[in-house]
Amino acid sequence: MCRHLAYLGPPATLRSVLIDPPHGLYRQAWAPRRQRHGTVNADGFGIGWYAEGDPVPARYRRGQPIWGDPSLPDLARVTRSTAVLAAVRDATPGTAVGEQAAAPFASDQWLFSHNGRLEGWPDSAAAHAPAARTLLSLEAMVDSAFLWALVLEWLQAGAAMDTALAATITAIEAGGGGGRFNFLVTDGTSIAATAWGDTLWYRRSAGSVVVASEPGEDQPGWTEVPDRHSLTATPSLVSVRPLAAEVPGFNAAARAQRARRVHQTDRSDRTDRTDRTDRTDRTDRTDNDVSNEGIVTR
């Protein structure tokens, strides 16, 4: 339900990555050539990039069509980066709108985008959330933000990016869920992506790599990633393998750490609720005592 792209390589302007290619992400907002679901991506857009010496990315997002932002061409012309992740959005019916619902989503050094949908959203989310806090902490009430929260739990537990993406899809499927899960994530030095229900392509050239929903031009060198495969990429190396091959590689320590984090979060939530209840009870008792003593404060 969107088109997305990630770039790694020598410093390049956002314009050269997103706007200048004849069939680049900018044009894919209204004229995608290989999109399997939807025809126009006019429900918002977002761009994330990394500044030199700063591992935490910046983001520019809007809840309008990318072609309707008159400031973007100038911003893209003067902004350069060695790592970019961007997306244009075709919103799933029933999901939130606005710039907070537009990818890329971000936390720490990571940028994330999702092309697809979680079937049954939002009712299906409860079956897959390891903690109520996951739903309460969403940046926007959209399936992509929810899936990002699940991926992020794996990343923060120490899982590699490709493992985190595969683990999330496996957990959704194991829980009886389904959908289309074309994920894209970067930490500014490498890219991980999945093809699960929609198109994914990559191209390496001149010390750079682009991973995208579809080619931005008709130059040779573009390679399609088969469905239900994962990709990891740096400017010097691209690896593609079946997603099933990821499952035995789950790190047991990362899985245990993730479980501990969820348990600690739930315990903290319960402790916070207990503390608030105790404080309320004490306040109520104090109020009653004060009232019984006939003391009134104004």
Summary of the structure (lengths in Angstrom):
residues: 298
radius of gyration: 22.1
end to end distance: 58.4
largest distance: 87.0
contacts: 992
relative contact order: 0.14
helix: 37%
strand: 27%
